[in-house]
Amino acid sequence: MTSIPSLSTNASPVLLITGGAGFIGSNFVRVVLETTNATVVNLDLLTYAGNPKSLQDLEASDRYRFVQGNIGDGTLVQSLLREHQPSAVINFAAESHVDRSIDCPDDFIQTNVVGTARLLQQCQAYWESLSQDDQRAFRFLHVSTDEVYGSLGAEGYFTEDSRYEPNSPYSASKAASDHLARAYHETFGLPTVISNCSNNYGPYQFPEKLIPLVTLNAIEGKEIPVYGDGLNIRDWLFVTDHCHALLRVLAGGRPGEVYNIGGDAEQKNIDVVKTICKVVDELCPALPHGPSEQLIRFVKDRPGHDRRYAIDASKIKSELGWSPTVTFEQGIRETVRWYLENGDWLKSTVNDATRSRRGLGGASTDGATRPQTRAADRYTDGPIDGVVTRPIKRFSDSRGWLMELFREDDMDPDNRPVMAYFSQTEPGVTRGPHEHVDQADYFAFIGPGDFKLYLWDSRPDSPTYGNCSTIVYGESNPAGVIVPVGVVHAYKNVSDHSGWVFNGPNRLYAGRNRAEPVDEIRHEDQTNSPYKID
Ligand SMILES: Cc1cn([C@H]2C[C@H](O)[C@@H](COP(=O)(O)OP(=O)(O)O[C@H]3O[C@H](CO)[C@@H](O)[C@H](O)[C@H]3O)O2)c(=O)[nH]c1=O
């Protein structure tokens, strides 16, 4: 059992883990609960990549507590520190996908830079309130990436002394957060330790990253995108090996130091992809579209794509006695098997939009970069997959009427409305057209007045891609309509007085203490829109 220091106020160690519902964070929570006597407080905002299902089986444990919230929320962090008196804070909370950072750098700066700065501020104040012994025991472990060092040529390795040369908005934001963690040690004495790891893979990884994306596409017979020439090299680290390395850093790492953590498993991307295809074919011999390698497509390269990462992990090996234990061949097999056996987890985390390609940029009318819009070349009238319409039944008696809307049996249990708003729209006015990247809308059109709803399917993966439809809902046709992620929609008040529309999106946004922007892609200026809104 790894021994983690605890504070004098607690009998056993308490760890505040941020971002513990994400991929590496959730694996770390699991490893901590399985291999130490520590109690975990998991602070996670539950953005698109955080999934409470990853830790559902641990919820009953009296050594585990989940708190939904933002590392940038100083009041919340302060109260958690005061209440739980942790002996360490381990910061996993971050936006982590390079492609997304190309489309929307702001989210990365907000969470990774501003969020880490606020977290450090609170930890500093808490640390100063501790006794000298407890101050010595305390650690702030900042979990970071080898991408801060930039790109290697054919030779050489990143060491802890390599120069910082980040190339993407993601790596630049992580570099900034590393500098802040370092500065808090140098300036204020906070015992921070930084770890920089290579590419992690394994169970519970959100399927936008190479390994889970290729695995799922191979299983489902979808095209497998390989960026550029496929010869970029990454060093692959099985996630539980990484978690054990972090435990060593927590237990024995020296304040103010940096530890590089790598898997000793350099691979060209194309070789990774081919290995996954072979494992999928072997584990699923009856797939109709096999062999999976024929799904491989070389696609436009990622802008600023780093050529090679490779880690020299000799410091953590010699100083803390850690080494990776899972070979790439074992790890890939275990990972593919896990994705095959965990359909429920996948269903709760993935939809078509979350798996669509990002990272090629795409200017919007307001000058901000957004995910590329995906308009079909041609549209034809027809139904749209996933759009559900429910006539609203009115049950009347002398007191008035009552209606039922979006009953449980109408909805995907993992995809229910969680927020509600009403909009009033004046006659002749159109709202939209737009689509959502991560959000389904649950509209109810009940009047007064009528609304024309415009829909078109711009999801390349959809069986009804390129279909469009209009329908009038409202006073003359009261109905509830579920509009899935990625379906473009607009509605116009076609009556002669103002009318009301209710919407219950399945995702919280822009609330108090939440930083998510509304995830819209606007289509106003799209010249090939199937409908000119008349
Ligand atoms: C998603 C995707 C990726 N790729 C390529 C781009 C990269 O060279 C390689 C791995 O891509 P990703 O899985 O996005 O990971 P990468 O950009 O290397 O960054 C990862 O590894 C970093 C550590 O090195 C972490 O800090 C990042 O959070 C993590 O996202 O595969 C493809 O060829 N096709 C794809 O569809």
The ligand as an SDF file (V2000), in Angstrom:
LIG
                    3D

 36 38  0  0  0  0  0  0  0  0999 V2000
   -8.0700   12.2930  -32.9600 C   0  0  0  0  0  0  0  0  0  0  0  0
   -7.0490   11.9290  -34.0140 C   0  0  0  0  0  0  0  0  0  0  0  0
   -5.7000   12.1000  -33.7860 C   0  0  0  0  0  0  0  0  0  0  0  0
   -4.8050   11.7810  -34.7520 N   0  0  0  0  0  0  0  0  0  0  0  0
   -3.3650   11.9450  -34.4360 C   0  0  0  0  0  0  0  0  0  0  0  0
   -2.9500   13.2890  -33.8670 C   0  0  0  0  0  0  0  0  0  0  0  0
   -1.8050   12.9160  -32.9300 C   0  0  0  0  0  0  0  0  0  0  0  0
   -0.5900   12.8600  -33.6590 O   0  0  0  0  0  0  0  0  0  0  0  0
   -2.1470   11.5320  -32.4450 C   0  0  0  0  0  0  0  0  0  0  0  0
   -2.8060   11.5030  -31.0860 C   0  0  0  0  0  0  0  0  0  0  0  0
   -3.8390   12.4620  -31.1100 O   0  0  0  0  0  0  0  0  0  0  0  0
   -4.7130   12.7990  -29.8260 P   0  0  0  0  0  0  0  0  0  0  0  0
   -5.3170   11.5180  -29.3370 O   0  0  0  0  0  0  0  0  0  0  0  0
   -5.6160   13.9040  -30.1750 O   0  0  0  0  0  0  0  0  0  0  0  0
   -3.6040   13.2190  -28.7550 O   0  0  0  0  0  0  0  0  0  0  0  0
   -2.4350   14.3370  -28.7640 P   0  0  0  0  0  0  0  0  0  0  0  0
   -2.7700   15.4620  -29.6470 O   0  0  0  0  0  0  0  0  0  0  0  0
   -1.1570   13.6460  -29.0110 O   0  0  0  0  0  0  0  0  0  0  0  0
   -2.5470   14.8210  -27.2550 O   0  0  0  0  0  0  0  0  0  0  0  0
   -2.7950   13.9000  -26.1680 C   0  0  0  0  0  0  0  0  0  0  0  0
   -1.6190   13.6180  -25.4680 O   0  0  0  0  0  0  0  0  0  0  0  0
   -1.0740   14.6580  -24.6950 C   0  0  0  0  0  0  0  0  0  0  0  0
    0.1750   14.1370  -24.0360 C   0  0  0  0  0  0  0  0  0  0  0  0
    1.1740   14.0290  -25.0090 O   0  0  0  0  0  0  0  0  0  0  0  0
   -2.0870   15.1830  -23.7070 C   0  0  0  0  0  0  0  0  0  0  0  0
   -1.5590   16.2740  -23.0360 O   0  0  0  0  0  0  0  0  0  0  0  0
   -3.3530   15.6140  -24.4410 C   0  0  0  0  0  0  0  0  0  0  0  0
   -4.3240   16.0470  -23.5290 O   0  0  0  0  0  0  0  0  0  0  0  0
   -3.8670   14.4510  -25.2510 C   0  0  0  0  0  0  0  0  0  0  0  0
   -4.9940   14.8760  -25.9920 O   0  0  0  0  0  0  0  0  0  0  0  0
   -3.0550   10.9910  -33.4160 O   0  0  0  0  0  0  0  0  0  0  0  0
   -5.1920   11.2460  -35.9590 C   0  0  0  0  0  0  0  0  0  0  0  0
   -4.3450   10.9380  -36.8360 O   0  0  0  0  0  0  0  0  0  0  0  0
   -6.5210   11.0750  -36.1900 N   0  0  0  0  0  0  0  0  0  0  0  0
   -7.4710   11.4010  -35.2730 C   0  0  0  0  0  0  0  0  0  0  0  0
   -8.7000   11.2380  -35.5500 O   0  0  0  0  0  0  0  0  0  0  0  0
  1  2  1  0
  2  3  2  0
  2 35  1  0
  3  4  1  0
  4  5  1  0
  4 32  1  0
  5  6  1  0
  5 31  1  0
  6  7  1  0
  7  8  1  0
  7  9  1  0
  9 10  1  0
  9 31  1  0
 10 11  1  0
 11 12  1  0
 12 13  2  0
 12 14  1  0
 12 15  1  0
 15 16  1  0
 16 17  2  0
 16 18  1  0
 16 19  1  0
 19 20  1  0
 20 21  1  0
 20 29  1  0
 21 22  1  0
 22 23  1  0
 22 25  1  0
 23 24  1  0
 25 26  1  0
 25 27  1  0
 27 28  1  0
 27 29  1  0
 29 30  1  0
 32 33  2  0
 32 34  1  0
 34 35  1  0
 35 36  2  0
M  END
$$$$
